[in-house]
Amino acid sequence: MNKSFSEELAEWSDYSLLNCIGVDECMKVCPVADPSRSINELNDATFAATLFTDGVLKFAIECVQCGRCDAVCPTQAGRSVMMLKLKEKVVSQGNSPFSHRKYFVLKGHDKNSIRRVAFNFTMKAKWKIMKSEKLKHEKLARHIDKSNFKKSEFLFYFGCYIFTKEMAAARCVDLADRLGMDYEVLGGLKSCCGWPQLLAGRTGEAEDYHGYLSELILKSSPNYVITGCAECYMSLNKVATKYDHSFQALTTPQWLNMFSARLGLSIEDDPVTFHDSCHISRKSGMPEPARKLLGKLNPLTEMKRSGARDTFCCGYWGLKANQTNLKEIHNDRLNEAKGTGAGRMVVECITCAESFAESAEGAGVEVVDIVDLVYERSSLT
C-alpha cells in the first residue's frame, strides 16, 4: 500500500535525525539561515510536540528547499527532508504566513471553481487581444483545463505555469508543430503538479493534486511527459512511481536534445553562463542535459557556484516570505553571472526565470529560458 506524503516525511525525518551529528555544516551554506540558530534547535522543533520559537518559525517559513544543506552534510542526514517536516508542522499549528496563503489564492490552488473559470476567461481574452501574446492564444488557449485528450507519444505538461508571462510554453508547442510531433498538452490551474503545496508544508493538498494529475496523464497514455518546470519534473517522477505509470518524465533540455539534429541550430560566439535548477541539477542529479544543449548554441562560461553540488538557488520557494532575503539572493546570483563576462544567464526552469525576471532588469545580464534560446536559433522558426 502506498504511503501518504505525511507518512513518508515522518519516516524519512526520523531516519535523517538518527544520522545528524550536529556539526552545523548545513547552516553555513544555507542562503537564508540565521547564524544564531543551531541544528539542535531545529531538530528539537521538528520532533518535539511543542510550539516553535519565533526564530525557528521564521527559518522554517523562509526555507527555499534548495538542498545545499544535503550536499554538504558529512553523514547525508537529509536536512531538506527534515525542513519539509518542519514546514508541515508549521501549517498544522496554523502558522502558515500570509505570503504563502496569498500565493495559493492567486494561483487558484484553492480549488474555487468560480475563481478558476473567471481567471481562465481573463487570460484567454488577454492573449487574444494583445499582439505580444498572439502565440500563446494560438498554441495554448484551447488546452487550458480541458477534459478530453487524445492518445499521444509525447505530452507537454505545463500545469499552472501555462499562464506565466514567459513565452517558453507556447514556443515548445510551436516547435513541436514544426517538428511534426505526435503530442498532447496538459495545462491549467486544475492540473497543478502539487509540488508548491508540498514545499509549503501542505502535504494533504499535494497528495490530492498528485492523484488528479495521475488521472489526467492516464487519459493521454504518453510514452514521454515533457516539462520546463523543475518542480513539475519532481512531481511527474513521484506520480509515475506512486501510480505505476510507464511514462518517462523529460526536462525541456532532454526533449530538445532528442530532436537537436532536426532543429537546425546555429552557434554564436558570444559566451553565456548557466544557472542550474536546484531540483534538476542537485536533487535529480542531472546537470548535463542543459549543458549538452548549450554546446550546440553558445560557448559556456561557468559561474563559481554551479553544477549538481554547488549551484545557488533562485529563492523562489520562500514564496516571498522575506522580500529582503529574496532580493539579496537575486543580486548575489546576478552579479556572479555578470562577473563571468557573459551577457546572458540561461535557465532551464520556468520558476527560475520568473524568480529572476524583475531583479534582472538593469542588472547588466539577461535571464533567458533555454527554450527561448533554442527557438531563437532554430532554422525551423
Phi, psi and omega per residue, in radians:
M1 nan 2.333 3.131
N2 -1.202 2.437 3.104
K3 -1.551 2.678 3.096
S4 -1.312 2.860 3.066
F5 -0.968 -0.758 -3.092
S6 -1.091 -0.734 3.113
E7 -1.149 -0.724 3.113
E8 -1.110 -0.765 3.128
L9 -1.060 -0.709 3.141
A10 -1.092 -0.772 -3.135
E11 -1.155 -0.839 -3.114
W12 -1.115 -0.679 -3.121
S13 -1.173 -0.728 3.100
D14 -1.052 -0.766 3.134
Y15 -1.137 -0.746 -3.124
S16 -1.115 -0.685 -3.132
L17 -1.088 -0.649 3.123
L18 -1.096 -0.517 -3.110
N19 -1.543 -0.247 -3.100
C20 -1.266 2.226 3.133
I21 -1.917 0.102 2.971
G22 1.231 0.567 -3.109
V23 -1.555 -0.084 3.035
D24 1.176 0.286 3.093
E25 -1.063 -0.622 3.139
C26 -1.093 -0.687 -3.106
M27 -1.179 -0.503 -3.098
K28 -1.226 -0.472 -3.103
V29 -1.827 -0.072 -3.105
C30 -1.185 2.273 -3.113
P31 -1.275 -0.214 -3.097
V32 -2.190 0.075 -3.025
A33 -1.172 2.481 2.986
D34 -1.514 2.109 -3.102
P35 -0.985 -0.374 -3.119
S36 -1.417 -0.202 3.121
R37 -1.492 2.546 3.096
S38 -2.066 2.809 3.099
I39 -1.076 -0.720 -3.130
N40 -1.056 -0.659 3.109
E41 -1.121 -0.727 3.110
L42 -1.152 -0.734 3.129
N43 -1.061 -0.786 3.134
D44 -1.067 -0.737 -3.119
A45 -1.184 -0.576 -3.101
T46 -1.218 -0.678 -2.955
F47 -1.959 -0.231 3.112
A48 -1.465 2.571 -3.139
A49 -1.483 0.977 -3.099
T50 -2.282 2.883 3.050
L51 -1.315 2.821 -3.109
F52 -1.439 2.698 2.838
T53 -1.301 2.794 3.141
D54 -1.044 -0.652 -3.119
G55 -1.149 -0.748 3.126
V56 -1.192 -0.717 3.115
L57 -1.033 -0.797 3.135
K58 -1.064 -0.780 -3.129
F59 -1.118 -0.767 -3.135
A60 -1.074 -0.731 -3.124
I61 -1.173 -0.674 -3.034
E62 -1.523 -0.183 3.102
C63 -0.948 2.259 -3.074
V64 -1.699 0.044 3.097
Q65 0.976 0.764 -3.111
C66 -1.443 -0.402 3.112
G67 1.478 0.104 3.087
R68 -1.051 -0.567 3.112
C69 -1.059 -0.751 -3.135
D70 -1.125 -0.652 -3.049
A71 -1.163 -0.500 -3.067
V72 -1.815 -0.076 -3.080
C73 -1.171 2.156 -3.107
P74 -1.187 -0.322 3.136
T75 -1.986 0.132 -3.115
Q76 0.914 0.842 -3.034
A77 -1.258 -0.357 3.113
G78 1.397 0.929 -3.133
R79 -1.038 -0.638 -3.091
S80 -1.113 -0.577 3.076
V81 -1.172 -0.746 3.107
M82 -1.124 -0.568 3.092
M83 -1.205 -0.609 3.055
L84 -1.105 -0.717 3.095
K85 -1.092 -0.685 3.101
L86 -1.132 -0.710 3.105
K87 -1.109 -0.705 3.102
E88 -1.061 -0.687 3.119
K89 -1.155 -0.666 3.081
V90 -0.993 -0.817 -3.126
V91 -1.152 -0.762 -3.097
S92 -1.110 -0.472 3.123
Q93 -1.617 0.142 3.070
G94 1.314 0.455 -3.079
N95 -1.854 0.262 3.115
S96 -1.064 2.223 -3.039
P97 -1.272 2.817 3.139
F98 -1.023 -0.695 -3.108
S99 -1.066 -0.632 3.099
H100 -1.219 -0.809 -3.129
R101 -1.083 -0.697 3.115
K102 -1.094 -0.743 -3.141
Y103 -0.994 -0.847 -3.061
F104 -1.246 -0.559 3.073
V105 -1.189 -0.807 -3.127
L106 -1.140 -0.569 3.118
K107 -1.374 -0.208 -3.134
G108 1.483 0.176 -3.088
H109 -1.307 -0.007 3.095
D110 -1.362 -0.017 3.074
K111 1.131 0.349 3.088
N112 -1.315 1.923 -3.004
S113 -1.134 -0.650 3.134
I114 -1.137 -0.788 3.120
R115 -1.082 -0.701 -3.098
R116 -1.159 -0.800 3.133
V117 -1.081 -0.756 3.135
A118 -1.109 -0.722 -3.142
F119 -1.127 -0.812 3.139
N120 -1.043 -0.776 3.141
F121 -1.067 -0.771 -3.129
T122 -1.082 -0.785 -3.112
M123 -1.145 -0.734 3.133
K124 -1.114 -0.721 3.120
A125 -1.113 -0.727 3.119
K126 -1.072 -0.809 -3.133
W127 -1.083 -0.637 -3.097
K128 -1.239 -0.626 -3.058
I129 -1.429 -0.747 -3.013
M130 -1.434 2.226 -3.118
K131 -1.059 -0.672 -3.111
S132 -1.194 -0.292 -3.108
E133 -1.818 0.191 -3.037
K134 -1.004 -0.740 -3.109
L135 -1.122 -0.630 3.093
K136 -1.118 -0.746 3.130
H137 -1.076 -0.754 -3.092
E138 -1.223 -0.672 -2.971
K139 -1.779 -0.399 -2.990
L140 -2.064 -0.580 -2.938
A141 -0.937 -0.764 -3.057
R142 -1.222 -0.228 -3.080
H143 -1.653 -0.166 -3.028
I144 -1.140 2.092 3.073
D145 0.872 0.606 3.122
K146 -1.317 2.867 -3.067
S147 -1.874 -0.452 -3.050
N148 -1.847 2.358 -3.108
F149 -2.350 2.446 3.037
K150 -1.541 2.716 3.048
K151 -1.174 2.405 -3.076
S152 -2.687 2.753 3.109
E153 -1.293 -0.679 -3.102
F154 -2.053 2.419 3.025
L155 -2.152 2.068 3.009
F156 -1.434 2.068 -3.141
Y157 -1.873 1.866 -3.135
F158 -1.805 -0.289 3.123
G159 0.891 -2.454 -3.108
C160 -1.355 -0.205 3.121
Y161 -1.381 0.053 2.997
I162 -1.058 -0.393 -3.109
F163 -1.624 0.009 -3.073
T164 -1.060 2.745 3.077
K165 -1.194 -0.383 -3.103
E166 -1.229 2.811 -3.067
M167 -1.748 -0.025 -2.979
A168 -1.022 -0.724 -3.099
A169 -1.095 -0.843 3.133
A170 -1.085 -0.656 -3.126
R171 -1.257 -0.533 3.015
C172 -1.033 -0.837 -3.120
V173 -1.157 -0.693 3.106
D174 -1.092 -0.754 3.089
L175 -1.104 -0.705 3.120
A176 -1.074 -0.704 3.087
D177 -1.104 -0.761 -3.117
R178 -1.196 -0.480 3.087
L179 -1.463 -0.180 -3.123
G180 1.240 0.582 -3.093
M181 -1.319 2.651 2.985
D182 -1.574 1.839 -3.001
Y183 -2.522 2.861 2.951
E184 -2.269 2.926 -3.136
V185 -2.261 2.320 3.091
L186 -2.183 2.070 -3.130
G187 -2.903 2.698 3.139
G188 2.409 3.060 -3.091
L189 -1.176 -0.563 -3.123
K190 -1.227 -0.392 -3.069
S191 -1.808 0.471 3.058
C192 -0.945 2.544 -3.060
C193 -1.336 -0.301 3.126
G194 1.516 -0.183 -3.117
W195 -1.182 -0.633 3.058
P196 -1.007 -0.687 3.118
Q197 -1.131 -0.737 3.128
L198 -1.081 -0.775 -3.107
L199 -1.184 -0.335 3.106
A200 -1.682 0.045 3.130
G201 1.555 0.117 -3.135
R202 -1.616 1.197 -2.978
T203 -1.148 -0.641 3.128
G204 -1.114 -0.742 3.108
E205 -1.131 -0.711 3.114
A206 -1.041 -0.718 3.111
E207 -1.034 -0.788 -3.133
D208 -1.074 -0.791 -3.129
Y209 -1.113 -0.672 3.125
H210 -1.124 -0.707 3.121
G211 -1.103 -0.753 3.141
Y212 -1.218 -0.675 3.103
L213 -1.079 -0.694 3.103
S214 -1.022 -0.756 3.133
E215 -1.112 -0.726 -3.126
L216 -1.163 -0.749 3.135
I217 -1.107 -0.672 -3.121
L218 -1.041 -0.531 -3.129
K219 -1.096 -0.521 -3.122
S220 -1.684 -0.361 -3.129
S221 0.809 0.930 -3.072
P222 -1.371 2.770 2.979
N223 -1.463 -0.550 -3.105
Y224 -2.325 2.415 3.029
V225 -2.083 2.111 -3.003
I226 -1.853 2.355 3.071
T227 -2.480 2.600 3.066
G228 -1.847 0.289 3.126
C229 -2.090 2.228 -3.084
A230 -1.128 -0.643 -3.134
E231 -1.239 -0.663 3.038
C232 -1.068 -0.679 3.127
Y233 -1.074 -0.749 3.100
M234 -1.069 -0.766 -3.135
S235 -1.136 -0.723 -3.131
L236 -1.039 -0.752 3.111
N237 -1.153 -0.651 3.105
K238 -1.150 -0.775 3.126
V239 -1.102 -0.766 -3.133
A240 -1.036 -0.730 -3.134
T241 -1.245 -0.823 -3.028
K242 -1.204 -0.623 -3.058
Y243 -1.905 0.276 3.028
D244 1.000 0.734 3.030
H245 -1.397 2.692 -3.134
S246 -1.789 -0.020 -3.100
F247 -1.240 2.760 3.028
Q248 -1.870 2.198 3.070
A249 -1.349 2.380 3.132
L250 -2.212 2.407 2.918
T251 -1.349 2.836 3.124
T252 -1.056 -0.659 3.062
P253 -1.091 -0.659 3.104
Q254 -1.096 -0.773 3.112
W255 -1.103 -0.817 -3.104
L256 -1.145 -0.575 3.054
N257 -1.111 -0.582 3.125
M258 -1.097 -0.555 -3.053
F259 -1.967 0.214 -2.991
S260 -1.043 -0.601 -3.113
A261 -1.147 -0.433 -3.109
R262 -1.682 -0.122 -3.078
L263 -1.438 -0.288 -3.136
G264 1.049 0.928 -3.032
L265 -1.367 2.413 3.087
S266 -1.805 2.488 -3.133
I267 -1.725 2.363 3.055
E268 -2.002 2.754 -3.037
D269 -1.469 -0.357 -3.095
D270 -1.163 2.244 -3.123
P271 -1.263 2.617 2.997
V272 -2.171 2.820 2.981
T273 -2.029 2.898 -3.020
F274 -2.274 2.289 3.082
H275 -1.753 1.973 3.117
D276 -1.234 2.464 2.972
S277 -1.349 2.367 3.111
C278 -1.035 -0.755 -3.048
H279 -1.341 -0.437 3.126
I280 -1.593 -0.955 -3.070
S281 -1.265 -0.856 -3.055
R282 -1.475 -1.010 -3.002
K283 -1.324 -0.476 3.092
S284 -1.780 -0.103 3.080
G285 1.144 0.664 -3.081
M286 -2.245 1.188 3.102
P287 -1.403 -0.225 -2.961
E288 -1.536 -0.615 -3.078
P289 -0.942 -0.773 3.137
A290 -1.155 -0.686 3.141
R291 -1.174 -0.620 3.071
K292 -1.077 -0.754 3.131
L293 -1.189 -0.730 3.125
L294 -1.086 -0.503 3.094
G295 -1.076 -0.309 3.106
K296 -1.691 0.055 -3.016
L297 -2.184 -0.836 -3.042
N298 -2.664 2.727 2.921
P299 -1.116 2.457 -3.098
L300 -1.865 2.199 3.037
T301 -1.948 1.982 -3.029
E302 -1.375 2.532 2.932
M303 -1.359 2.771 -3.131
K304 -1.038 -0.755 3.117
R305 -1.657 1.680 -3.094
S306 -2.647 2.932 3.115
G307 1.504 -3.095 -3.014
A308 -1.118 -0.594 -3.074
R309 -1.565 -0.728 -2.873
D310 -1.890 -0.006 -3.098
T311 -1.026 2.706 -3.063
F312 -1.953 2.393 -2.982
C313 -1.251 2.646 3.056
C314 -1.371 -0.256 3.068
G315 1.493 0.043 -2.995
Y316 -1.044 -0.695 -2.946
W317 -1.458 0.229 2.826
G318 -1.383 -0.169 3.111
L319 0.890 0.705 3.047
K320 1.061 0.474 3.085
A321 -1.178 -0.489 3.090
N322 -2.373 1.676 -3.072
Q323 -1.112 -0.586 3.136
T324 -1.142 -0.806 3.088
N325 -1.032 -0.769 -3.105
L326 -1.074 -0.765 3.132
K327 -1.103 -0.701 3.110
E328 -1.126 -0.727 3.100
I329 -1.054 -0.806 -3.141
H330 -1.096 -0.873 -3.109
N331 -1.073 -0.713 3.130
D332 -1.054 -0.828 -3.097
R333 -1.232 -0.741 -3.125
L334 -1.164 -0.628 3.065
N335 -1.168 -0.634 3.087
E336 -1.128 -0.723 3.111
A337 -1.128 -0.781 3.133
K338 -1.069 -0.608 -3.120
G339 -1.161 -0.286 3.097
T340 -1.341 -0.236 -3.073
G341 1.557 -0.033 3.126
A342 -1.418 2.550 3.101
G343 -1.548 -0.230 -3.107
R344 -2.322 2.439 2.977
M345 -1.910 1.963 -3.090
V346 -1.519 2.427 3.065
V347 -2.150 2.744 3.109
E348 -1.951 -0.006 -3.077
C349 -2.156 2.276 -3.114
I350 -1.116 -0.516 3.101
T351 -1.132 -0.756 3.088
C352 -1.094 -0.732 3.133
A353 -1.044 -0.809 3.128
E354 -1.140 -0.699 -3.091
S355 -1.094 -0.759 -3.079
F356 -1.444 -0.285 -2.919
A357 -0.900 -0.938 -3.061
E358 -1.182 -0.750 -3.110
S359 -1.193 -0.440 -3.088
A360 -1.283 -0.323 3.141
E361 -1.124 2.071 -3.135
G362 1.385 0.144 -3.089
A363 -1.501 -0.138 3.120
G364 1.501 0.104 3.062
V365 -2.520 2.371 -3.128
E366 -1.604 2.362 3.064
V367 -1.689 2.174 -3.066
V368 -2.355 2.331 3.062
D369 -1.221 2.476 -3.100
I370 -1.096 -0.488 3.070
V371 -1.134 -0.731 3.126
D372 -1.122 -0.636 3.129
L373 -1.158 -0.751 3.089
V374 -1.111 -0.766 -3.134
Y375 -1.055 -0.666 3.136
E376 -1.162 -0.574 -3.023
R377 -1.794 -0.121 -3.084
S378 -1.374 2.370 3.086
S379 -1.223 -0.235 3.121
L380 -1.269 -0.401 -3.082
T381 -1.843 nan nan
